[in-house]
């Protein structure tokens, strides 16, 4: 082949362009649109109803809890009130029983030579005569419910019955000095015992830390002292004073 001869190339086939087929647009009917709107409305309604149910259920639970709390508080308070009422009734019955047990009252009589001081006291009280004045001097008797403890300035006695071999004026002067002391908690008033004038001292008993009542009156040439060491026995003490008798 001659080099000058041009080589003839086969013709290039035309490039084919492939286009992907497209789906034809579907036309949405008005009925389908309405159906979609109805579905959306249903979903919204369901959600709202669900929220309302949850809210209502929460409120119900809250109200039930509140009710139970109130009921528990009411039951607790009611139980406390019942317990208080029962305790008060038990205390009242105990006091009534204690008062009944005091009857019949016993009668105490002191030495004849000392004016034979007498009075009535509960039979539930015990008596201890520390000094009987057989050989003169003071007479001392102590009374208290149950067993009388050793006599001291600290032990509380329901009653101390003392007849001092000393004039009324001298004994009263001793107590009045205690009343006139600075910051004294002892006061005095005049009362009548068995028709005679008596001095009634109220407050801290001299030379002790006890708080009670002291009644002092004259018997012949001597002085009677009736004393309770505590206000717990004040009712009994007042009742006892009404029964006091002696030979002037």
C-alpha positions as CSV (number, residue, x, y, z in Angstrom):
1,X,0.0,0.0,0.0
2,X,1.2,3.4,-0.9
3,X,2.1,5.6,2.0
4,X,0.5,8.5,0.3
5,X,-2.8,6.7,0.2
6,X,-5.0,7.9,3.1
7,X,-6.6,5.2,5.2
8,X,-10.3,5.4,5.2
9,X,-11.9,5.1,8.7
10,X,-15.2,3.6,9.2
11,X,-17.9,6.1,10.0
12,X,-18.7,6.7,13.8
13,X,-22.1,5.7,14.7
14,X,-24.3,8.5,16.2
15,X,-24.4,8.7,20.0
16,X,-27.7,7.5,21.3
17,X,-29.1,9.4,24.3
18,X,-31.2,7.3,26.7
19,X,-33.9,9.1,28.7
20,X,-35.3,7.5,31.8
21,X,-39.0,7.0,31.5
22,X,-40.9,9.2,33.9
23,X,-44.1,8.2,35.5
24,X,-47.0,10.2,34.4
25,X,-48.3,12.5,37.1
26,X,-51.4,11.1,38.8
27,X,-54.2,13.5,39.2
28,X,-55.5,13.6,42.9
29,X,-59.2,13.6,43.0
30,X,-61.1,16.1,45.3
31,X,-62.6,13.1,47.2
32,X,-59.1,11.8,48.1
33,X,-58.1,15.3,49.4
34,X,-61.2,15.4,51.6
35,X,-60.4,11.9,52.9
36,X,-56.9,13.0,53.9
37,X,-58.2,16.0,55.7
38,X,-60.6,13.8,57.6
39,X,-57.8,11.5,58.6
40,X,-55.8,14.4,59.9
41,X,-58.7,15.7,61.8
42,X,-59.2,12.2,63.3
43,X,-55.6,12.0,64.4
44,X,-55.8,15.5,66.0
45,X,-59.0,14.5,67.8
46,X,-57.4,11.3,69.0
47,X,-54.4,13.1,70.3
48,X,-56.5,15.7,72.1
49,X,-58.7,13.0,73.6
50,X,-55.6,11.1,74.7
51,X,-54.2,14.2,76.4
52,X,-57.5,14.8,78.1
53,X,-57.7,11.2,79.3
54,X,-54.1,11.4,80.6
55,X,-54.9,14.7,82.3
56,X,-58.1,13.4,83.8
57,X,-56.4,10.3,85.0
58,X,-53.6,12.4,86.6
59,X,-56.2,14.6,88.3
60,X,-58.0,11.5,89.5
61,X,-54.8,10.0,90.9
62,X,-53.9,13.4,92.6
63,X,-57.4,13.6,94.1
64,X,-57.2,10.1,95.4
65,X,-53.8,10.7,97.0
66,X,-55.1,13.9,98.5
67,X,-58.2,12.1,99.8
68,X,-56.1,9.3,101.3
69,X,-53.8,11.9,103.0
70,X,-56.8,13.8,104.4
71,X,-58.4,10.6,105.5
72,X,-55.2,9.4,107.2
73,X,-54.8,12.8,108.9
74,X,-58.5,12.7,110.0
75,X,-58.1,9.1,111.2
76,X,-54.9,10.0,113.1
77,X,-56.5,13.1,114.7
78,X,-59.7,11.1,115.5
79,X,-57.6,8.4,117.1
80,X,-55.7,11.0,119.1
81,X,-58.9,12.7,120.3
82,X,-60.4,9.3,121.3
83,X,-57.2,8.5,123.2
84,X,-57.3,11.8,124.9
85,X,-60.9,11.3,125.8
86,X,-60.3,7.9,127.1
87,X,-57.3,9.1,129.1
88,X,-59.3,12.0,130.6
89,X,-62.1,9.6,131.5
90,X,-59.7,7.1,133.1
91,X,-58.1,10.0,135.0
92,X,-61.5,11.2,136.2
93,X,-62.6,7.7,137.2
94,X,-59.3,7.2,139.0
95,X,-59.8,10.5,140.9
96,X,-63.3,9.5,141.8
97,X,-62.1,6.2,143.0
98,X,-59.4,7.8,145.1
99,X,-61.9,10.2,146.6
100,X,-64.3,7.3,147.5
101,X,-61.4,5.4,149.0
102,X,-60.7,8.3,151.4
103,X,-64.1,7.6,153.1
104,X,-64.9,7.1,155.8
105,X,-62.5,9.7,157.2
106,X,-60.5,8.9,160.3
107,X,-60.4,11.2,163.3
108,X,-57.1,12.4,164.8
109,X,-56.9,13.5,168.4
110,X,-53.8,15.1,169.9
111,X,-52.6,15.2,173.5
112,X,-55.3,16.1,176.0
113,X,-52.8,18.4,177.9
114,X,-52.2,20.3,174.7
115,X,-55.8,21.2,174.1
116,X,-56.8,17.9,172.4
117,X,-56.4,19.1,168.8
118,X,-58.6,17.0,166.5
119,X,-59.5,16.8,162.8
120,X,-60.6,14.4,160.2
121,X,-58.3,13.0,157.6
122,X,-58.5,10.5,154.7
123,X,-58.3,6.8,155.8
124,X,-55.8,6.2,152.9
125,X,-53.3,8.4,154.8
126,X,-50.8,7.0,157.1
127,X,-49.7,8.8,160.3
128,X,-46.4,8.9,162.0
129,X,-46.0,10.6,165.4
130,X,-42.4,11.8,165.7
131,X,-42.8,13.6,169.1
132,X,-45.7,12.7,171.5
133,X,-44.9,15.5,174.0
134,X,-45.2,12.9,176.8
135,X,-42.5,14.7,178.7
136,X,-43.4,18.2,177.4
137,X,-41.8,20.0,174.5
138,X,-43.3,20.0,171.0
139,X,-45.8,17.6,169.5
140,X,-45.3,16.5,165.9
141,X,-47.3,14.2,163.7
142,X,-46.9,13.6,159.9
143,X,-49.6,12.4,157.5
144,X,-49.3,11.2,153.9
145,X,-50.9,8.7,151.5
146,X,-49.2,5.3,151.7
147,X,-46.2,5.0,153.9
148,X,-44.7,8.1,155.7
149,X,-41.1,8.6,154.6
150,X,-38.4,9.7,157.0
151,X,-39.2,13.3,158.1
152,X,-37.0,15.9,156.4
153,X,-37.2,19.3,154.8
154,X,-37.2,17.7,151.4
155,X,-39.8,14.9,151.7
156,X,-43.3,16.0,150.9
157,X,-46.0,15.3,153.4
158,X,-49.7,15.8,152.9
159,X,-50.0,17.2,156.4
160,X,-47.7,18.2,159.3
161,X,-49.6,18.7,162.5
162,X,-47.4,20.4,165.1
163,X,-48.2,21.9,168.5
164,X,-45.3,24.1,169.7
165,X,-44.8,24.7,173.3
166,X,-44.5,28.4,172.5
167,X,-46.8,31.4,172.4
168,X,-48.8,32.2,169.3
169,X,-47.3,35.7,169.1
170,X,-43.7,34.4,169.2
171,X,-44.4,31.8,166.4
172,X,-46.2,34.2,164.2
173,X,-43.3,36.7,164.6
174,X,-40.9,34.1,163.2
175,X,-43.0,33.5,160.1
176,X,-43.7,37.2,159.6
177,X,-39.9,37.8,159.4
178,X,-39.8,35.3,156.5
179,X,-42.6,37.2,154.8
180,X,-40.8,40.6,155.1
181,X,-37.6,39.3,153.6
182,X,-36.5,40.6,150.2
183,X,-37.7,38.6,147.3
184,X,-39.8,36.4,149.6
185,X,-42.3,34.1,148.0
186,X,-44.3,33.8,151.2
187,X,-47.5,35.8,151.8
188,X,-49.9,35.8,154.7
189,X,-53.6,36.3,155.2
190,X,-56.0,36.1,158.2
191,X,-58.6,33.3,158.3
192,X,-60.8,31.7,161.0
193,X,-60.3,28.1,162.3
194,X,-62.8,26.7,164.8
195,X,-64.0,30.2,165.6
196,X,-60.5,31.6,166.4
197,X,-58.3,33.9,164.3
198,X,-55.5,32.1,162.4
199,X,-52.6,33.2,160.2
200,X,-52.6,31.5,156.8
201,X,-49.2,31.5,155.0
202,X,-49.0,30.7,151.3
203,X,-45.9,30.1,149.2
204,X,-42.4,28.8,149.8
205,X,-42.2,27.1,153.2
206,X,-39.4,28.6,155.3
207,X,-36.0,26.8,155.3
208,X,-37.2,24.4,152.5
209,X,-37.8,24.4,148.7
210,X,-41.3,23.2,149.2
211,X,-44.3,25.3,148.2
212,X,-47.5,24.9,150.2
213,X,-49.8,26.3,152.9
214,X,-49.3,26.8,156.6
215,X,-52.1,27.7,159.1
216,X,-51.2,28.8,162.6
217,X,-53.6,29.4,165.5
218,X,-53.5,29.5,169.3
219,X,-54.5,26.7,171.6
220,X,-54.3,27.7,175.3
221,X,-50.7,28.8,175.9
222,X,-49.4,26.9,172.9
223,X,-49.5,27.2,169.1
224,X,-50.9,24.8,166.6
225,X,-49.3,24.6,163.1
226,X,-51.1,22.7,160.3
227,X,-49.1,22.5,157.1
228,X,-49.3,20.8,153.7
229,X,-46.1,20.6,151.7
230,X,-47.7,20.6,148.3
231,X,-50.7,22.2,146.5
232,X,-51.5,18.6,145.4
233,X,-53.1,18.1,148.8
234,X,-54.8,21.6,149.0
235,X,-58.4,20.3,148.6
236,X,-57.8,17.7,151.4
237,X,-56.1,20.4,153.5
238,X,-59.1,22.8,153.1
239,X,-61.5,20.0,154.0
240,X,-59.4,19.1,157.0
241,X,-59.4,22.7,158.3
242,X,-63.2,22.7,158.3
243,X,-63.2,19.7,160.8
244,X,-60.6,21.2,163.2
245,X,-61.6,21.1,166.9
246,X,-59.8,21.7,170.2
247,X,-60.3,22.7,173.8
248,X,-59.4,26.3,174.3
